[in-house]
Amino acid sequence: MLPLLLVALAAAVYSSVGHGGASAYLGILSLFGVPPGEMSTSALLLNVLVAGIATITYARAGHLSIQLIWPFMVTSVPSAYLGGLLHVAPRVYTLLLGTALLAAAVRLWWTPSERPPKPLALPVALVSGAGIGVLSGIVGVGGGIFLSPLMLLAGWAGAKQTAAVSAAFIVVNSIAGLAGRAVRGALVVGDLWPLVVAAFLGGLVGSRVGAYRLPPLHLRRVLALTLLFVAFKNLRIWLGSL
């Protein structure tokens, strides 16, 4: 029962900011002894479900912009597929990821609530999408933890538009990562249905709160706290590997 409650809570918190919650699911499943191969596949599948719910909810609320999302998707989808084919040692990656997310979380917390959006820098978006896609496929996350702070700190979108774009981005990248894992025979799924139900309910509640209830400033700070949690988790893993 405890894993289900934790997954539901993680889905609610992450979906409120347009994320799927894969990093949280990885942490939760690891606490209960789920094998690594099964753990990463399950996290990506739950990611697709929760981020999909968030995408639909934010789109219905009028926050999803196709003009903002397509440049990232064009390069991220094939890159996420390639990343899913790769198997690399995570030690250096966890250090870099934890440090980057820690800096992004601190910066987001102190950024003014909303600013007039700047035009999207197309070359930067294309290159960023490719880099985020590779990392997403390798690690087993959808990439929202990278895309959200980039969009907000660059001033390309407000908090709710960023959440909507991140959710859609996470769905396609998670599917591409799963496809890569399937090709290399690493798509291992255990008894997932109880977790699916828990994640569905949590994602439904969280995405509606984020899309309709939370003011933009509060949404940004929930995102900052979420990034902070993931940053400390990665840094703790890196310290444990020394």
C-alpha positions in Angstrom: 0.0 0.0 0.0 2.8 2.4 0.8 4.4 2.3 -2.7 1.0 3.1 -4.2 0.4 6.1 -1.9 3.9 7.4 -2.7 3.4 7.0 -6.5 0.0 8.7 -6.3 1.5 11.6 -4.3 4.5 11.9 -6.7 2.1 11.9 -9.7 0.0 14.7 -8.2 3.0 16.9 -7.4 4.8 16.4 -10.7 1.7 16.6 -12.9 0.8 20.0 -11.3 3.9 21.4 -13.0 3.6 19.5 -16.2 6.0 16.7 -15.4 5.5 12.9 -15.5 7.4 12.1 -12.3 9.8 9.4 -13.7 12.7 10.5 -11.4 10.4 10.1 -8.3 9.1 6.7 -9.5 12.7 5.6 -9.9 13.4 6.6 -6.3 10.3 5.0 -4.9 10.7 1.7 -6.8 14.3 1.4 -5.8 13.3 1.7 -2.1 11.2 -1.4 -2.5 13.7 -3.5 -4.2 12.4 -3.5 -7.8 15.2 -4.7 -10.2 16.8 -1.8 -12.2 15.7 -3.0 -15.6 12.1 -3.3 -14.6 12.3 -0.1 -12.6 13.4 2.1 -15.5 10.8 0.7 -17.9 8.0 1.1 -15.3 9.1 4.7 -14.6 8.9 5.6 -18.3 5.5 3.9 -18.7 4.1 5.8 -15.7 5.7 8.9 -17.2 3.7 8.6 -20.4 0.5 8.1 -18.5 0.9 11.0 -16.0 2.4 13.5 -18.5 -0.4 12.5 -21.0 -3.0 13.4 -18.4 -1.2 16.7 -17.8 -1.0 17.5 -21.5 -4.7 17.0 -22.0 -5.6 19.0 -18.9 -3.3 21.9 -19.7 -4.4 21.9 -23.4 -8.1 22.1 -22.4 -7.2 25.0 -20.2 -5.7 26.8 -23.2 -2.1 26.7 -22.2 -0.5 24.4 -24.9 1.4 26.1 -27.7 2.4 24.1 -30.8 4.6 26.9 -31.9 6.7 26.6 -28.8 7.0 22.8 -28.6 7.7 21.6 -32.2 11.3 22.8 -32.4 12.2 20.8 -29.3 10.4 17.7 -30.4 11.9 17.6 -33.9 15.4 16.9 -32.5 14.5 15.3 -29.2 12.5 12.3 -30.4 15.2 10.7 -32.5 17.8 11.6 -29.9 15.7 10.0 -27.1 15.4 6.9 -29.2 19.2 6.8 -29.7 19.7 7.4 -26.0 17.4 4.5 -25.2 19.8 2.3 -27.2 22.8 3.3 -25.1 23.9 1.9 -21.7 26.3 4.2 -19.8 27.7 4.4 -16.3 25.6 6.9 -14.4 28.2 8.3 -11.9 29.4 11.4 -13.8 25.9 12.0 -15.1 24.3 12.0 -11.7 26.8 14.6 -10.5 26.3 16.9 -13.4 22.5 16.5 -13.3 22.3 17.1 -9.6 24.5 20.3 -9.8 22.6 21.7 -12.8 19.2 21.1 -11.2 20.3 22.6 -7.9 21.3 25.8 -9.7 18.1 25.9 -11.7 15.9 25.4 -8.6 17.6 28.2 -6.7 17.4 30.5 -9.8 13.7 29.7 -10.4 12.7 30.4 -6.8 14.0 33.9 -7.0 12.9 34.7 -10.6 10.0 37.2 -10.8 6.6 35.5 -11.2 5.9 36.4 -14.8 7.7 38.3 -17.5 6.6 39.2 -21.1 7.7 36.2 -23.2 10.7 36.6 -25.5 10.7 35.1 -29.0 11.9 31.5 -29.1 15.5 31.2 -30.3 15.1 28.4 -32.9 18.7 27.2 -33.2 19.0 27.0 -29.4 15.7 25.1 -29.2 16.8 22.6 -31.8 20.2 21.9 -30.2 18.7 21.8 -26.7 16.0 19.4 -27.8 18.7 17.0 -29.2 20.7 17.1 -26.0 17.7 16.7 -23.7 16.5 13.8 -25.8 19.7 11.8 -25.5 19.9 12.3 -21.7 16.2 11.4 -21.4 16.6 8.1 -23.3 19.8 7.1 -21.4 18.5 7.8 -17.9 14.8 6.8 -18.3 13.1 10.2 -17.8 11.0 12.3 -20.1 13.2 15.4 -20.1 10.8 17.9 -18.5 13.3 18.5 -15.6 15.6 19.9 -18.2 13.1 21.7 -20.5 11.0 23.5 -17.9 13.9 25.5 -16.3 15.4 26.2 -19.7 12.1 27.7 -21.0 11.4 29.7 -17.9 14.9 31.1 -17.3 15.2 32.0 -21.0 11.9 33.8 -20.8 10.3 32.0 -23.7 7.0 31.2 -21.9 5.1 31.7 -18.7 4.7 29.1 -16.0 1.5 27.5 -17.3 2.6 27.5 -20.9 5.9 25.9 -19.8 4.1 23.2 -17.9 1.9 22.4 -20.9 4.8 22.2 -23.3 6.9 20.1 -20.9 4.1 17.6 -20.4 3.7 17.0 -24.2 7.5 16.9 -24.6 7.7 14.3 -21.9 5.1 12.1 -23.5 6.9 11.8 -26.9 10.3 11.5 -25.4 9.3 8.8 -23.0 7.7 6.8 -25.9 10.9 7.2 -28.0 13.0 6.1 -25.0 10.8 3.0 -24.5 11.1 2.2 -28.2 14.9 2.3 -28.0 14.8 0.0 -24.9 12.5 -2.4 -26.7 15.0 -2.6 -29.7 17.9 -3.5 -27.4 15.7 -6.0 -25.4 15.6 -4.0 -22.2 11.8 -3.5 -22.0 11.1 -5.3 -18.7 7.7 -4.8 -17.1 6.5 -6.4 -13.9 3.1 -6.2 -12.0 2.4 -2.6 -13.1 -1.4 -2.3 -12.9 -1.6 -1.2 -9.2 0.9 1.6 -9.9 -0.9 2.6 -13.0 -4.1 3.2 -11.1 -2.3 5.1 -8.4 -0.4 7.3 -10.9 -3.6 7.9 -12.9 -5.5 9.2 -9.9 -2.6 11.3 -8.7 -2.0 12.8 -12.1 -5.6 13.6 -12.6 -5.8 15.6 -9.4 -2.4 17.3 -9.7 -2.8 18.4 -13.3 -6.1 20.0 -12.6 -4.7 21.9 -9.6 -1.8 23.1 -11.7 -3.8 24.1 -14.8 -6.7 25.8 -13.0 -5.9 26.6 -9.4 -2.2 27.4 -8.8 -1.2 31.0 -9.5 1.9 31.2 -11.8 4.2 32.3 -9.0 3.2 29.3 -6.9 3.5 27.0 -9.9 7.1 28.2 -10.5 8.0 27.6 -6.8 6.4 24.1 -6.8 8.6 23.4 -9.9 11.7 24.8 -8.0 11.0 22.5 -5.1 10.5 19.6 -7.4 13.9 20.3 -9.1 15.5 20.7 -5.7 14.2 17.2 -4.6 15.6 15.6 -7.8 18.9 17.4 -7.5 19.5 16.2 -3.9 18.5 12.7 -4.9 21.1 12.6 -7.6 23.8 14.2 -5.5 23.1 11.7 -2.7 23.5 8.8 -5.3 26.7 10.3 -6.5 28.1 10.7 -3.0 27.2 7.0 -2.3 29.2 5.9 -5.3 32.4 7.5 -4.1 
